[in-house]
Amino acid sequence: MIRQYFTGPWIRLMRQPSFVVCMVILLIGALGLSAGAKWLKWNFRKEPAPLRKLLSELERDALSPYQFVAERRMSPEIEKELGTTEYIDWTVEDTSAPSEPTRYLRLFVSYYTGNLDKVAHVAEICLTANGGKVDNITDYEVSVPDCGLEDAGNELPLRIIDVEFPQIKQRSQQQTVAYFFSVNGDYCCTRTQVRLKANNWRDRYAYFSKVEVSLPGPDILSRAEALAAAAKLCRTVTPILWSEHWPDWENLPQR
């Protein structure tokens, strides 16, 4: 039977010059790609970039004028779906806010590193899956000093969306969500940009971190109110994350 196998279709293919040429080209290509990638120091597999400080060690007192109110932890099942246990989910109070709609905010920060095969979670997808109706998706640039973007004028990309949930006690629940990602020493606000930046073949390491600010309320905030409130919290927390928690990207050995 073994002799019949090696004298059957396979041996007939090996007698065809075109097939042999293709096999040789594929073999040379595979060996050449591996050797070339090593010589050019291309990085197809990413190493983890550890946080300088755990997110749970974020100093609450450093967030002034915000005061810590409460912390949430997810169940193991939800954490598995999230894809990380490295996150904070806080409610904070803006003690300087003049009115209730923007006084209490939810701050959610998560972190991923290494070979990033996970698709980045974004609010418009997750909240829709949870029954929300997403509207008014808009991207902005907000000025955030000391966030590592001095060469780009400290303009941080920020996406804001409005969400309406089904009626609860005869009234719909409204929510405005703002978020951005820190990725390999840079910033963006879309899943495609996260994937492209995190998988840059020149980088030895890979990480991304999502910062999300939620403003719940009985009514949808005006976009000006939402943008001002979200940008204010981002200006407070981002420099701390950049300087004390996220990896010191510029000083990681990239070769």
Number of C-alpha atoms within 10 A of each C-alpha: 6 7 7 9 10 11 11 11 10 10 12 11 12 13 10 10 10 11 13 13 12 11 13 12 12 12 12 12 13 12 12 12 12 13 12 13 14 11 9 11 15 16 18 15 15 19 16 15 20 18 18 14 14 16 18 13 10 16 11 14 10 12 17 15 14 22 16 15 13 11 13 10 12 13 9 10 9 12 14 11 9 16 16 13 15 16 21 21 18 18 19 21 20 21 13 11 14 9 10 10 18 21 16 22 23 18 22 18 20 20 23 23 21 17 16 18 9 10 11 19 14 17 20 18 11 11 16 14 10 9 12 19 15 18 13 11 13 12 16 14 12 18 16 22 16 15 22 19 16 11 7 8 11 16 18 26 19 24 21 25 20 25 22 20 17 13 10 8 7 7 11 13 18 20 21 25 23 27 26 24 27 24 25 24 19 16 23 20 23 18 13 12 14 24 17 11 20 24 22 16 16 13 21 21 26 24 27 25 22 22 22 23 25 24 22 19 16 12 14 18 18 10 15 8 13 24 19 13 22 24 21 15 19 25 18 18 21 21 16 18 22 18 15 17 19 25 19 16 17 9 7 12 9 12 11
